[in-house]
Amino acid sequence: LMTLASFSAISFDHDYREWNSLLGKHVKVAPDGNSSRVDYRGMAADQAMLKTWLKTVSAVPEAEYKQWPKAQRLAFLINGYNAWTIELVLSKYPDLKSIKDLGSVFQSPWKKRFIPLFGQEMALDDVEHGLIRAPGAFDDPRIHAAVVCASIGCPMLRAEAFTAAKLDTQLEDGMRRFLADSSRNRFDTASGKLQVSKIFDWYGKDFEKGHQGFTSIKATFGRYTGQLAKTPEAQERVRQGDYKLEFLDYDWRLNDASGSGRR
């Protein structure tokens, strides 16, 4: 006899078909494959579908979520975070140039409580820092190349949903693509500077705890020398840590496919 709990467990779509369809239709990946923009106008036209899918996410009871395997839980939270970020942008689109326009002097957009999850109203910060980055929950710094804040400076939003079966591959691929995007991370041979995203300044400690083999920020860059530097000599310098580290300014402009080009 099938219990209500087991029915509920199989009723949630862990293949994320609706979300996957929205991403495939409205995320525009750059020709080099290392960055993407979102067609928010198209997303707005399909907002009913987005809202309907987000309701299925909100309907998952915390007790059920806690029974899922780790990879299934992390895929659920990353997809939810990225979708709720888009939902937040759509609440004021097209009248905003940056997600920061959704905040105020008194409250950042990441602290707005608009997410119904596990029986409470959460903010994006609650999902990212309280659930995804909670010590001992997932301990995977590669999430910083997966959760996307709707800005040009962010890692790319994938044109597909995260799923438990592909999660490790997707997280690794996200790191590689992010570090290969020379507008956000690059080794400058002339100056000897490794110029990287401010994300590594804000969350550098996440890459120093030994999780998933990440033992230090320099070892992290050494792991992706092929993405950060173009010549064998430059790659060796990155591998050896022979550089001055510099954090680039973060570009908070909306990652809108119809927006102006990169700086």
N, C-alpha and C positions, 0 to 999 in steps of 0.2 A: 504493500500500500504506500503510495507516495504522500509524504507529509507536506505540509504547507511550506516548511523551511526548504525542503529539497526542490519543490516546485519553484520557489523564489530563486534558489541558487541557479537553476537552469534557465530561468526566465531572463536573467540579465545577459545581454549579448557581449561576451568577452572578445568577439571579433570586431566590435565597434563599427558595424556596417554603415550606419547612418553618418556617424562622425567621419569615418573614412571617406565616404562619398562626398561630404561637404569639403573636406580637405583636398581631395583629388580634383574637385571642380574649381575651387576658389584660391588655392595656394599656387602662386606663380614662381617656380624655381628659376633662378638665374642660369644662363647658359653654362657657366662653369660648375654648377651644381652645389656651390658653397654658401649661397644665401637665397632668401626667398622674400616675396612680398605677398600681402593678402589683398585679394579683391574684396574690400569691405562692402562695396556697392552690391556685388553679387551675394555676399553673405547676408546683407540686409534683406535682399529679395527672398532668401531662403531662411529667414530668421525663425519662421514658424517651425521648420524642421529642426533647427538648432535648439529651440526652446523645448520641443517635444522630447528630443533626445536627452537634454539636460534634466528633464523631469525623471527619466529612468535612472539617471545617476543619483539624483537626490533621493529616490525611493529606496535605494539600497540600505537596509538596516546595518548599523555598526556591527552588530553581533555576527551577521552574515559575512560582512567584509573581513572581519578578523579571522574567519575560518578559511579564507582563500589562501592559496600559496603566495609567497612573498612577491614573485614577479607579477602575479595577477593584481595584487594590491598596488604595486608601484605604477603599473601601466594605467590602472584606473585613476589614480591621483594625478598623474602627468596629463592624461587626456582631459580630465575634468578641469584642471588648472588652466590649460591652454584654451579650452572652450569657454570657460567663464571669463577669461580675459577678453576674448573676442566679444562675448555678450556685453561686457562692461563698455567696450569701445563703441559698440553699436547703439548703446543707450544715448550717445550724443553725436554719433556720426551723421552727417559729414562736418559738423561744426567743431572739429578739434584738430589740432596739428600734432598733438602728443598725448599719450595716456596721462601725462602729468596734468593736463588741462582738466582731468576728471577729479582732481583733488582740490583741496582748498588750503588756506593758510593754516587751518586747524586740523586737517585730516588728509593723509596721503591716500591716493586711490587704492593702494594695497591694504589699507586698513578699513575700507568701506565694507560693512557687513551686508552682503547681498546674496550670499551663497547658502542655500538650504542643504545642509549635509549632516547626516548622523543625528538628526533631531535638533539641530541648533543652527543659528545664523552665523556663518563664518565669513571671514575676509580672505582675500588671496594670500595674505601673509600667514594666516592660520593654516592654510593648505600647504604652502611651501615650507615654512619654518616649523610649524607645529606638528605636521604630519610627515611630509617628505623628508625633511632634514632632521627630524627628531633623532637624537642619539640612540643607536641600536635598532632603529626601525628598518632602514635600508642601507645606510652607510655606503652610498655610492656617489662620489663627487661628480660623476659624469652627468648627473641630473641638471647641472648648470648649463649644459649644452642642449637640454631637452625642454625645460620649462621656459616659456617665451613671454616676454612682457610687451609685445606689440610695438617694439621700437627697432629702428634700423641698427642700433648698436647691439641688439640681442643676437644670440645664435638663431639660425633659421628655423622657422616653423616647418616641420616636415609635411610633405603632401600626402601623408598617410598616418593612420592612427598607430599608436604604440600598442603592441600586444605582448602577452606573456611569452609566447613562443619565440618571438623575435627580439625581445627586449634587450638582451645583452648586445646583440649585433647592432641594434638601432642606437643604443647609447654610445657605443664605440664609434659608429659611423658619424654620429652627431658631433662628437669631439673632433674627429678628423676633419670633417667639413668646416667646422668653426675655426679651427686652427689653420686651415688651408686658405681661409679668406683673408687675403693680404690687406683688405681695408680695415680689418679689426685685429689681426695678429700677424706679425712679420719680423724677420731679422733684417736689419739694415746694415749691409756689409760696410758701407762707407763710414758710418759712425760707430759701428760695433755695438749698436743697441738692439736689444730684443724688445720690440714694441708690442705690447699685448693689451688685450681688453681689460678694462677696469674691473670686470668680473673677477679676475684673478687677484685683484687687490682686495675687493670686498669679501671674497670667499676663499682666499688663499689657504686658510687654515683647514678647510675641508679636504684639500689635496695633500695635507701633511700627516694625516692620521693613520696611513697604512692601508686604508680601505681600498679594495680592488687593486692593490699593488701600488697605490699612489703614496709615496713616502715623503716627498718634499715638492715644493713648487718648481725647483730646478730640475728634479727628476721627471716631473710631469712634462716639462718642455722637452727634455731629452728623449722622452718616449715618442714625441711627435716631430722629430727633426725634419723628416721628409715633407711635412706640411708647412713648417715654419720657414725653412730655408731652401733655396733653389739649387745651390752648387754643393758638391761633396765637401769642399773646404768650409763653407758656411755651416753646413750641417754638422760637421765635426766640432766647430766652435760652440754651437748650441748644445751638442752632446756633452762637451767638456765644461759647460757653464762659463765659457769665455766671452762674456758680454756684460753690458750695463743694462739692467732691467728698467724699462720705462712703461708706465701705464698710460694708454691713450685716453683722450677725452671720450666720454660716452655720448653717442648720438641718440637723443631721446625722441627724434622725429618719428611720427607714426610710420610703420612699415606698410604703407598703403601702396598697392600696385598702381593706383592712378595718381600717386603723389609725385613730387619732384625727385630727380635723381640723387644719387649719393653725392656727398661733398667731395 
